[in-house]
């Protein structure tokens, strides 16, 4: 059984090898693996799997492992070689920093579990909004338009009055 990679792995296992496409490795011919580790929730930034969880290529997986065990500069150097490298580190910065602070496998697992729970909550909330919107549409209510889901600042009606007052002042002064 494999566990999550964490900073303590450097104390006991100075070598880290990450393979993101493990199903292609002939595991049965490698012998008994005693120090397997897996990566927690991290998103790919490569052009094939952008934004997909756990779909990293080998370079992204290695950079994530380096970052988690404290080699942040080495991870940045590795990712600088790829066009998507800076984006990978940017989009995962919060997760990677949280995982880096963890000292044990259990802490890494807890952070990953919390992140997954937050994702599920967001999905449920979005689903409820869509369902409510569809119900309102069926009742013949005004559901708005394509901008309903956008996070726009609230409209302030006082600003409009101030605009017209300024315009009037400018016309009187001319």
Beta strands, then each sheet from edge to edge (+ up, - down):
strand 1: 3-4
strand 2: 37-38
sheet 1: 1+ 2+
end
